[in-house]
Amino acid sequence: MLSLLNTHDVPLAIPTIASNPVGKPRMILADKGYGSDKLRLKLEQTGINTNIPTRNIKNRKQQKSYNIPLSKMRFKIERTNAWIKSFRRLHFRFDYTQASFSAFTYLALIVICIRKLI
């Protein structure tokens, strides 16, 4: 889902999950930037488990539901985001329209996949 540059990610999380063509996920792995209580509550109401650390350090030590080994799977997503941001045009977002930004994102993903195959 594409949005304006200065939009926070948390309000976009539920519409992005709802627009997933594959279906509803069983679990969401996220960093502590997504650690709002409202998001957790909405996800739990829809039957989606969360593995999101709390923002407060004191509460994080008391948090029982956070699975650290499971959170290490997020590395694959973070690495892919870093590969996409290695393309200067996408990192600094020179494009003014969603269509051109989306097209260059797809081109970047194609280039990344070809590099991994060769």
C-alpha positions as CSV (number, residue, x, y, z in Angstrom):
1,M,0.0,0.0,0.0
2,L,1.4,3.4,-1.0
3,S,0.8,6.5,1.0
4,L,2.1,10.0,1.5
5,L,5.7,10.4,2.6
6,N,5.0,11.8,6.0
7,T,2.3,9.2,7.1
8,H,3.0,7.1,10.1
9,D,2.9,3.3,9.5
10,V,0.6,2.3,12.3
11,P,-2.7,3.7,10.9
12,L,-1.8,2.0,7.6
13,A,-1.2,-1.4,9.1
14,I,-4.9,-2.6,9.3
15,P,-5.8,-1.5,5.7
16,T,-2.6,-3.1,4.4
17,I,-3.4,-6.4,6.2
18,A,-7.0,-6.2,4.9
19,S,-5.9,-5.7,1.3
20,N,-3.7,-8.8,1.4
21,P,-4.7,-10.9,-1.6
22,V,-3.5,-14.1,0.0
23,G,-5.8,-13.8,3.0
24,K,-5.6,-13.1,6.7
25,P,-2.2,-13.9,8.3
26,R,-2.0,-15.9,11.5
27,M,0.7,-13.8,13.1
28,I,2.2,-10.3,12.6
29,L,5.9,-9.8,13.3
30,A,6.8,-6.2,13.8
31,D,9.3,-3.9,15.5
32,K,8.5,-1.7,18.5
33,G,7.4,1.1,16.2
34,Y,4.2,-0.8,15.8
35,G,3.9,-1.4,19.5
36,S,0.7,0.6,20.1
37,D,-2.1,-0.8,22.2
38,K,-4.8,0.2,19.7
39,L,-3.1,-1.8,16.9
40,R,-2.6,-4.9,19.2
41,L,-6.3,-4.7,20.2
42,K,-7.5,-4.4,16.6
43,L,-5.3,-7.3,15.5
44,E,-6.4,-9.5,18.4
45,Q,-10.1,-8.7,17.7
46,T,-9.6,-10.0,14.1
47,G,-7.9,-13.2,15.3
48,I,-4.4,-12.2,14.3
49,N,-1.6,-13.0,16.9
50,T,1.1,-10.4,17.4
51,N,4.8,-10.6,18.1
52,I,5.5,-7.0,18.8
53,P,7.8,-5.8,21.6
54,T,6.5,-3.0,23.9
55,R,8.0,0.4,23.7
56,N,8.5,0.7,27.4
57,I,11.6,-1.1,28.6
58,K,10.1,-2.0,32.0
59,N,7.0,-3.6,30.3
60,R,9.2,-5.3,27.8
61,K,10.9,-7.3,30.5
62,Q,7.5,-8.3,31.8
63,Q,6.0,-9.1,28.4
64,K,5.5,-12.8,28.2
65,S,4.0,-13.1,24.7
66,Y,7.1,-11.7,22.9
67,N,9.0,-14.5,21.3
68,I,12.6,-13.4,20.6
69,P,13.6,-16.3,18.3
70,L,10.5,-15.8,16.2
71,S,11.3,-12.1,15.9
72,K,14.6,-13.0,14.2
73,M,12.7,-14.0,11.2
74,R,12.0,-10.3,10.5
75,F,15.6,-10.1,9.3
76,K,14.6,-11.4,5.9
77,I,12.1,-8.5,5.5
78,E,14.5,-5.9,6.9
79,R,17.2,-7.1,4.5
80,T,14.8,-6.9,1.5
81,N,13.9,-3.4,2.5
82,A,17.6,-2.5,2.6
83,W,18.1,-4.0,-0.9
84,I,15.2,-1.9,-2.2
85,K,16.6,1.2,-0.6
86,S,20.0,0.6,-2.2
87,F,18.4,2.0,-5.4
88,R,18.9,5.8,-5.1
89,R,15.7,6.7,-6.9
90,L,13.6,4.7,-4.5
91,H,15.5,5.7,-1.3
92,F,15.0,9.4,-1.9
93,R,11.7,9.1,-3.7
94,F,12.3,11.4,-6.7
95,D,9.0,10.3,-8.3
96,Y,5.8,12.4,-7.8
97,T,3.2,9.9,-8.8
98,Q,2.3,6.5,-7.2
99,A,2.3,4.8,-10.6
100,S,6.0,5.7,-11.3
101,F,7.1,4.9,-7.8
102,S,5.4,1.6,-7.9
103,A,6.8,0.8,-11.3
104,F,10.4,1.5,-10.2
105,T,9.8,-0.6,-7.1
106,Y,8.8,-3.5,-9.3
107,L,11.9,-2.9,-11.5
108,A,14.1,-2.9,-8.4
109,L,12.6,-6.2,-7.2
110,I,13.2,-7.7,-10.6
111,V,16.8,-6.6,-10.6
112,I,17.3,-8.0,-7.0
113,C,15.9,-11.3,-8.1
114,I,18.0,-11.5,-11.2
115,R,21.1,-10.7,-9.1
116,K,20.3,-13.5,-6.7
117,L,19.8,-16.0,-9.5
118,I,23.1,-15.2,-11.2
